[in-house]
């Protein structure tokens, strides 16, 4: 890892610990990022494994909250949701590869 990645991590940590406004903004961005990732990935997982549940919500036969109950009561879905949560929360701290230089930043 190089200095660019260390600067990136330092910038994220400074935003997290820089006071109530910056920490609030960091948690807002993190919450939105996690919610978006959970929605997309869990929708794809449910479409692949339990399409009937999504079709029932689409037809109006069940509530959207039934999908939440399905995810929270099925261990496999709960594990996938946990992995997505951790990755989405830690995403700003992960290094990226610069396309121009082919180096990790």
C-alpha positions as CSV (number, residue, x, y, z in Angstrom):
1,X,0.0,0.0,0.0
2,X,1.2,3.5,-0.7
3,X,0.9,6.9,0.7
4,X,-2.3,7.6,-1.3
5,X,-4.2,4.9,0.5
6,X,-2.9,6.0,3.9
7,X,-4.1,9.6,3.1
8,X,-7.5,8.2,2.1
9,X,-7.8,6.3,5.4
10,X,-6.6,9.3,7.4
11,X,-9.2,11.5,5.6
12,X,-12.0,9.1,6.4
13,X,-10.9,8.8,10.0
14,X,-10.6,12.6,10.3
15,X,-14.1,12.9,8.9
16,X,-15.4,10.4,11.4
17,X,-13.6,11.9,14.4
18,X,-13.6,15.5,13.5
19,X,-16.5,16.6,15.6
20,X,-20.3,16.1,15.7
21,X,-21.0,17.6,12.3
22,X,-18.4,15.7,10.4
23,X,-19.2,12.5,12.2
24,X,-22.9,13.0,11.6
25,X,-22.3,13.6,7.9
26,X,-20.0,10.5,7.7
27,X,-22.7,8.3,9.4
28,X,-25.3,9.8,7.1
29,X,-23.3,8.9,4.0
30,X,-22.4,5.5,5.4
31,X,-26.1,4.8,6.2
32,X,-27.2,5.7,2.7
33,X,-24.4,3.6,1.2
34,X,-25.4,0.6,3.4
35,X,-29.1,1.0,2.7
36,X,-28.5,1.2,-1.1
37,X,-26.2,-1.8,-1.1
38,X,-28.6,-3.9,1.1
39,X,-31.5,-3.0,-1.1
40,X,-29.8,-3.9,-4.4
41,X,-28.0,-7.1,-3.2
42,X,-30.9,-8.5,-1.2
43,X,-33.3,-7.8,-4.0
44,X,-31.1,-9.8,-6.3
45,X,-30.7,-12.6,-3.8
46,X,-34.5,-12.7,-3.2
47,X,-35.2,-12.6,-7.0
48,X,-32.8,-15.6,-7.4
49,X,-34.0,-17.7,-4.4
50,X,-37.5,-16.5,-3.5
51,X,-39.1,-14.8,-6.5
52,X,-42.5,-15.8,-5.2
53,X,-42.1,-13.5,-2.2
54,X,-41.3,-10.5,-4.4
55,X,-44.1,-11.4,-6.9
56,X,-46.6,-11.6,-3.9
57,X,-45.5,-8.1,-2.8
58,X,-45.8,-6.9,-6.4
59,X,-49.3,-8.3,-6.7
60,X,-50.3,-6.7,-3.5
61,X,-50.9,-10.0,-1.7
62,X,-48.3,-9.3,1.0
63,X,-46.6,-6.4,2.6
64,X,-43.1,-5.1,1.8
65,X,-42.3,-5.8,5.5
66,X,-42.8,-9.5,4.8
67,X,-39.6,-9.4,2.8
68,X,-37.8,-7.9,5.8
69,X,-39.2,-10.6,8.0
70,X,-38.2,-13.2,5.5
71,X,-34.6,-11.9,5.4
72,X,-34.4,-11.6,9.2
73,X,-35.8,-15.1,9.9
74,X,-33.7,-17.0,7.3
75,X,-30.1,-17.6,8.5
76,X,-28.7,-17.7,4.9
77,X,-30.2,-14.4,4.0
78,X,-29.2,-12.9,7.3
79,X,-25.6,-13.9,6.7
80,X,-25.6,-12.4,3.2
81,X,-27.1,-9.2,4.6
82,X,-24.4,-9.1,7.3
83,X,-21.6,-9.5,4.8
84,X,-23.1,-6.8,2.6
85,X,-23.5,-4.5,5.6
86,X,-19.8,-4.9,6.6
87,X,-18.4,-4.4,3.1
88,X,-20.6,-1.4,2.5
89,X,-19.6,0.2,5.8
90,X,-15.9,-0.4,5.3
91,X,-15.9,0.5,1.6
92,X,-14.3,4.0,2.0
93,X,-11.3,2.3,3.8
94,X,-10.6,-0.2,1.1
95,X,-7.8,0.6,-1.4
96,X,-8.7,1.2,-5.0
97,X,-6.7,0.5,-8.1
98,X,-5.9,3.5,-10.3
99,X,-6.7,2.6,-13.9
100,X,-4.1,5.0,-15.3
101,X,-1.1,3.8,-13.4
102,X,-2.4,0.3,-12.5
103,X,-1.3,0.9,-8.9
104,X,-3.3,0.5,-5.6
105,X,-4.3,3.7,-4.0
